[in-house]
Amino acid sequence: MDADALRAMQAPIKERYKADPQAAVITLKAKGTLDESSIACKVETGRALAVAGLHPATGGSGLELCSGDMLLEALVACAGVTVKAVATALAVPLKSGTVSAEGDLDFRGTLGVAKDAPVGFARIRLRFDLDTDAPQATLDQLLKLTERYCVVYQTIKSGPPVDVTLARV
């Protein structure tokens, strides 16, 4: 595909976003499950091959992975491995758990449709749902240390605001 073909493909999308800015705001999601027997997190990608391409909101076919989805999946994977490692280090018994992330982004920014629209995620939410009998003070420490040592979380923390929650399941 050349620049002209790309422009032609994206022109109607850009016009739609100019006419309806809210249509460009999409929430992407990622989810993972903590491994029961080892320090690992199984990230649900839904795809066998990690081939990145344009998101359909920017003219992509949807057959390739979106890098925004991959960013959230990386956050879920890193946070899942980290919470499992910290739980293991603190001897916090986890019966099961899931980690999920979702992020809101306005595709007008990345398409250059509106100069006031940000490029990238405006907000990311990271959530841990853990089945455990550990006391709340221990869970507070688990979350604090997971945030501190998660490489992906720490990397993106200074960018968009990140809401983190932990819920007992």
N, C-alpha and C positions, 0 to 999 in steps of 0.2 A: 504494500500500500504506500502511495506517495502522499505528499502534503495536500495536494488538491483533492485526492480521494478522501483523505481524513477530514478536510474542511467540509466537503460535500456531505459526508456521513454525519458530522456533528452539527451542521448548520441548523437542521430542524430541532435538534435537542437544545441548542443554545437559544433559539427563538422561543422555545417553550419555557425555558428558565427565565428569559427576560420578561415574558408575559405573566408567568406564574412562578415567582421566586421560591415559594414553598415546595414546589415540585422537585427542586434540586436538593432538598434536605432529606437525607436518607440515613437510617440507623443501621449500621453493620454490626454483626454479632459473631462471637466465637465461644466455644464451650469445650471443657475438658473434664475428664474424670480421673481422680487420684487412683493410682495403682494400689491394689490391696496388699501386695506382697513385696514391693520394692519401692525405692524412692524414684517415682516416675509419675508423669501425668499423661494420660492418653487424650490427645487433642483431636476433636472431631473436625476433620477437614472436608469430608464428603467427596474427596477426589484422590485418585491414586497417584497422579503426577503433579508435581508442583511447577506448573507452567503459568507464569504471570502474564496478564494482558490488561486491556482496558476494561474498566467496569462498564456494565451496560448503560449506566447513567451518563457515561461519556462517549458512548457509541460502540462499546465492545460487544462481542457476541455472547458473553457470559460463559463461554466454554473454558476460558482460562481463569486462573486464580486472580483475584484482585489483591493488590499489595496492601490495601487497607484491611482487608480480611486477614491477610497474612500477618500484618502487624498485631492485630488483636489475637490471632492464634499464637503468635510468639509470646505475647504477654501472658496468655492463659498457660502456655506450656512452661514458661519460666516461673510464673507464680505458683503453679501446681507443683513443680519439682521443688521449688524453694519451701513452700509450706510443708510439703512432705518431709523434706530434709530437716527443717526446723522442728517439726513435730517429733521426728525420730530423735533428734538431738536432745529435745526437752522431755522425752519419754511421754509425750501426749498421745494417749490412745485414740486413734481415728478408726472408727468402724467402716466409714465410707466418706466420700466427699466429692463435690464437684466444684469446678472453678469456671466462671463465665465472665466474658467481657463484651461490652457493646459500646459503640462509638457513633456519635452524630457528626456528619459532615455535609457541607453545602457544596455541591459539585459546581456551582457557578464560579467559585473561586478558582478551582483547578482548570476550568475551561476558559477563564478570562472573560466571563460574561458580565460580571459585576465587580468593579475594583474594590468595593467595600466588603465583598464576601471573602471570608478567610480561606486560605488554602490549607487544607489539613483538617484534622479533627478539632472540633470546638469543645468537646467534652468526651471523656472516656470513663466508663463505670466498670470496676473490677469487683467481682463478688465471689465469696467463698461460702459454700453451703456444706457444713461439716456435721457428720453424725458422731458425736462424742459425748462422754459423760464428764469431761474435764470441767473444772470450775471456771467461771467467767474471767477471773483474774488471769488464769493460765491462758485462756483464749485471747485475751487482750494482749498478753505478752507474745503469743504465737503470731498474731496479726502484726504487731509492731516489728518483730524480728523478720517476718516474711517481707514486709515492705522495705525494711532496711537492706536486706541482702538480695532481693530480686533485681537482677541486672537490667532486665527490660523495663521493669517498673521505674527504677531509678533513672534510667536513660530518658524516658519520656515524661517523667514527673515534672521537670522544669518547663515543659511545653504546655500542653493543654491541662486544664484542671482534671483531676482523676478522682472520682468518688469510689471509695472502697467500703464494702459492707461484708459482714460475716454473719451468717444465720445458722442456728442449730437446726438440723433436720430430724 
